[in-house]
Amino acid sequence: MPRLNIDAVASSSSVRPTALTWVLLVLGVLCVVAALVYWTQPANALPSFFPGADAANAAKHTKHGIAAFGVGVVLFIGAWMTTGSKKDSTPTT
């Protein structure tokens, strides 16, 4: 039975985050921040570029906040999935 080279396994299993990981993390943070804004600010105090901003409405957009938070969680999961170890397709013998 061949011996397993521990150094080769350790170096191949360490993975640096890719650009996609960082993009997903930044977008996830932005979505969570948007959710917090939706939950804490009434519609008439939302920034004008937020969907649901209405100067005549004082209600809070709870559903928008839940949706933004859910998208943020999905983006965080996507970032986590991109950090997995790369499987080598060539067999080592």
FINU-737331 format. One record per residue: residue in three letters; x, y, z of N, C-alpha, C in turn. Coordinates in steps of 0.1 Angstrom, whole numbers. Each point is the difference from the previous one (the first is absolute). Layout:
N
+-----+-------+-------+-------+-------+-------+-------+-------+-------+-------+
:   r :   n_u :   n_v :   n_w :  ca_u :  ca_v :  ca_w :   c_u :   c_v :   c_w :
+-----+-------+-------+-------+-------+-------+-------+-------+-------+-------+
: ALA :     X :     Y :     Z :     X :     Y :     Z :     X :     Y :     Z :
...
+-----+-------+-------+-------+-------+-------+-------+-------+-------+-------+
This chain:
93
+-----+-------+-------+-------+-------+-------+-------+-------+-------+-------+
:   r :   n_u :   n_v :   n_w :  ca_u :  ca_v :  ca_w :   c_u :   c_v :   c_w :
+-----+-------+-------+-------+-------+-------+-------+-------+-------+-------+
: MET :     9 :   -12 :     0 :    -9 :    12 :     0 :     9 :    12 :     0 :
: PRO :    -2 :    10 :    -9 :     8 :    12 :    -1 :    -2 :     9 :    13 :
: ARG :    10 :     7 :     3 :     0 :     9 :    12 :    -6 :    13 :    -5 :
: LEU :    -8 :     6 :     9 :    -6 :    13 :    -3 :     9 :    11 :     4 :
: ASN :     3 :     9 :    -9 :     8 :    12 :     2 :    -8 :    11 :     7 :
: ILE :     2 :     1 :    13 :    -8 :    10 :     8 :     2 :    14 :    -4 :
: ASP :    12 :     4 :    -4 :     3 :    13 :    -5 :    -8 :     4 :   -12 :
: ALA :    -1 :   -10 :    -9 :    -7 :     3 :   -13 :   -15 :     2 :     3 :
: VAL :    -5 :    -8 :    10 :   -15 :     1 :     3 :    -2 :    13 :     7 :
: ALA :     8 :     4 :     9 :    -2 :    13 :     7 :     1 :    12 :    -9 :
: SER :     9 :     0 :   -10 :     1 :    11 :    -9 :   -11 :     0 :   -10 :
: SER :    -5 :   -11 :    -4 :   -11 :     0 :   -10 :   -14 :     3 :     6 :
: SER :    -1 :    -2 :    14 :   -13 :     2 :     6 :    -2 :    14 :     4 :
: SER :    11 :     8 :     1 :    -1 :    14 :     4 :    -4 :     8 :   -13 :
: VAL :   -11 :     7 :     2 :    -6 :     7 :   -12 :    -1 :    15 :     4 :
: ARG :     5 :     9 :    -9 :    -2 :    14 :     2 :   -13 :     4 :    -5 :
: PRO :    -7 :    10 :     6 :   -13 :     5 :    -6 :     2 :     6 :   -13 :
: THR :    -8 :    -3 :    -9 :     1 :     6 :   -14 :    -8 :    13 :    -1 :
: ALA :     1 :     6 :   -11 :    -7 :    13 :    -2 :   -15 :    -2 :     1 :
: LEU :    -5 :   -11 :    -4 :   -14 :    -3 :     1 :    -4 :     0 :    14 :
: THR :     8 :    -6 :     9 :    -3 :    -1 :    14 :    -2 :    14 :     6 :
: TRP :    10 :     9 :    -3 :    -1 :    13 :     5 :   -12 :     8 :    -5 :
: VAL :    -3 :    -2 :   -13 :   -12 :     7 :    -6 :   -13 :    -4 :     8 :
: LEU :    -1 :   -14 :     2 :   -12 :    -5 :     6 :     0 :     5 :    15 :
: LEU :    11 :     1 :     7 :     0 :     5 :    13 :    -4 :    15 :     1 :
: VAL :     5 :     8 :    -9 :    -3 :    14 :     0 :   -15 :     2 :    -3 :
: LEU :    -5 :    -7 :   -10 :   -14 :     1 :    -3 :    -9 :    -5 :    12 :
: GLY :     4 :   -11 :     6 :    -7 :    -5 :    12 :    -1 :    10 :    11 :
: VAL :    11 :     7 :     3 :     0 :    10 :    10 :    -9 :    12 :    -4 :
: LEU :     1 :     4 :   -12 :    -9 :    11 :    -5 :   -15 :    -4 :     1 :
: CYS :    -3 :   -12 :    -2 :   -14 :    -5 :     1 :    -5 :     0 :    15 :
: VAL :     9 :    -4 :     8 :    -3 :    -1 :    15 :    -2 :    15 :     5 :
: VAL :     9 :     9 :    -4 :    -1 :    14 :     4 :   -13 :     6 :    -6 :
: ALA :    -4 :    -4 :   -12 :   -13 :     5 :    -6 :   -12 :    -5 :     8 :
: ALA :     1 :   -13 :     5 :   -10 :    -6 :     8 :    -2 :     8 :    13 :
: LEU :    11 :     3 :     6 :     0 :     8 :    13 :    -6 :    14 :    -3 :
: VAL :     3 :     6 :   -11 :    -6 :    13 :    -3 :   -15 :    -1 :    -2 :
: TYR :    -4 :   -11 :    -7 :   -15 :    -2 :    -2 :    -7 :    -2 :    13 :
: TRP :     7 :    -7 :     9 :    -7 :    -3 :    13 :     0 :    11 :    10 :
: THR :     9 :    10 :    -2 :     1 :    10 :    10 :    -6 :    14 :    -5 :
: GLN :    -1 :     2 :   -13 :    -4 :    13 :    -5 :   -14 :    -1 :    -6 :
: PRO :    -9 :     9 :     2 :   -13 :     0 :    -7 :     3 :     4 :   -15 :
: ALA :   -11 :    -3 :    -8 :     1 :     2 :   -15 :     4 :    14 :    -3 :
: ASN :    -5 :    10 :     7 :     3 :    14 :    -3 :    14 :     4 :     4 :
: ALA :     7 :    -8 :     7 :    14 :     3 :     3 :    10 :    -8 :    -7 :
: LEU :    -5 :    -9 :    -9 :    10 :    -9 :    -8 :     7 :     9 :   -10 :
: PRO :    12 :    -4 :    -3 :     7 :     7 :   -12 :    -8 :    -2 :   -12 :
: SER :     0 :    10 :    -9 :    -8 :     0 :   -12 :     3 :   -12 :   -10 :
: PHE :    12 :    -5 :     1 :     3 :   -11 :    -9 :    -4 :   -14 :     5 :
: PHE :    -6 :    -1 :    12 :    -5 :   -12 :     6 :   -14 :    -2 :    -6 :
: PRO :    -3 :   -13 :    -4 :   -14 :    -3 :    -5 :    -9 :     2 :    13 :
: GLY :   -11 :     6 :    -3 :   -10 :     2 :    11 :     1 :    13 :     7 :
: ALA :     9 :     9 :    -4 :     2 :    13 :     6 :   -12 :     8 :    -5 :
: ASP :    -8 :     5 :    10 :   -12 :     8 :    -3 :    -1 :    11 :    10 :
: ALA :     0 :    12 :    -4 :    -1 :    12 :     9 :   -13 :     1 :     7 :
: ALA :   -11 :    -6 :    -6 :   -13 :     1 :     7 :    -3 :   -12 :     9 :
: ASN :     9 :    -9 :     1 :    -3 :   -12 :     8 :    10 :    -1 :    12 :
: ALA :    -6 :    -2 :    11 :     8 :    -1 :    12 :     2 :   -15 :     5 :
: ALA :    -5 :    -9 :    -7 :     1 :   -14 :     4 :    14 :    -6 :    -2 :
: LYS :     4 :   -10 :     7 :    13 :    -7 :    -2 :    -2 :   -11 :   -10 :
: HIS :    10 :    -3 :    -8 :    -1 :   -10 :   -10 :     7 :   -13 :     6 :
: THR :    -8 :    -7 :     8 :     6 :   -12 :     6 :     2 :   -11 :   -10 :
: LYS :    -8 :    -2 :   -10 :     2 :   -10 :   -10 :    12 :     2 :    -8 :
: HIS :     2 :    13 :    -4 :    12 :     4 :    -7 :    13 :    -4 :     8 :
: GLY :    -1 :     3 :    13 :    11 :    -4 :     9 :     3 :   -15 :     0 :
: ILE :   -11 :    -7 :     1 :     1 :   -15 :     1 :     6 :    -5 :   -13 :
: ALA :    -4 :     5 :   -11 :     5 :    -4 :   -13 :    15 :     4 :    -2 :
: ALA :     4 :    12 :     4 :    14 :     4 :    -1 :     8 :    -8 :     9 :
: PHE :    -5 :    -4 :    12 :     8 :    -8 :    10 :     2 :   -14 :    -6 :
: GLY :   -11 :    -5 :    -6 :     1 :   -14 :    -6 :    10 :     0 :   -12 :
: VAL :     0 :    10 :    -8 :     9 :     0 :   -11 :    15 :     1 :     6 :
: GLY :     1 :     8 :    10 :    14 :     1 :     7 :     4 :   -13 :     5 :
: VAL :    -8 :    -8 :     6 :     3 :   -13 :     5 :     4 :    -9 :   -11 :
: VAL :    -7 :     0 :   -11 :     3 :    -8 :   -12 :    13 :     4 :    -6 :
: LEU :     3 :    13 :     0 :    13 :     4 :    -5 :    12 :    -4 :     9 :
: PHE :    -3 :     0 :    14 :    11 :    -5 :     9 :     2 :   -15 :    -2 :
: ILE :   -11 :    -8 :    -2 :     2 :   -14 :    -3 :     7 :    -2 :   -13 :
: GLY :    -3 :     8 :   -10 :     8 :    -1 :   -13 :    15 :     3 :     2 :
: ALA :     3 :    10 :     8 :    14 :     3 :     3 :     6 :   -11 :     7 :
: TRP :    -7 :    -6 :    10 :     6 :   -12 :     7 :     3 :   -12 :    -9 :
: MET :   -10 :    -2 :    -9 :     2 :   -11 :   -10 :    12 :     2 :    -9 :
: THR :     3 :    12 :    -3 :    12 :     3 :    -9 :    13 :    -2 :     7 :
: THR :     0 :    -2 :    13 :    13 :    -2 :     7 :     3 :   -14 :     3 :
: GLY :    -7 :   -10 :    -6 :     3 :   -14 :     2 :    13 :    -4 :    -6 :
: SER :     5 :   -11 :     5 :    13 :    -5 :    -6 :    -2 :    -5 :   -14 :
: LYS :    10 :     2 :    -8 :    -1 :    -4 :   -14 :     4 :   -15 :    -1 :
: LYS :    -9 :    -7 :    -7 :     3 :   -15 :    -1 :     9 :    -2 :   -12 :
: ASP :    10 :    -7 :     1 :     9 :    -3 :   -11 :    -6 :   -12 :    -8 :
: SER :    -2 :     2 :   -13 :    -6 :   -10 :    -8 :     9 :   -11 :    -5 :
: THR :    13 :     3 :     2 :    10 :   -11 :    -4 :     3 :    -9 :    12 :
: PRO :    -1 :   -13 :    -3 :     3 :    -9 :    11 :    14 :     0 :     4 :
: THR :     3 :    -1 :    13 :    13 :     0 :     5 :     4 :   -15 :     4 :
: THR :    10 :    -5 :    -6 :     4 :   -14 :     3 :    14 :     0 :     4 :
+-----+-------+-------+-------+-------+-------+-------+-------+-------+-------+
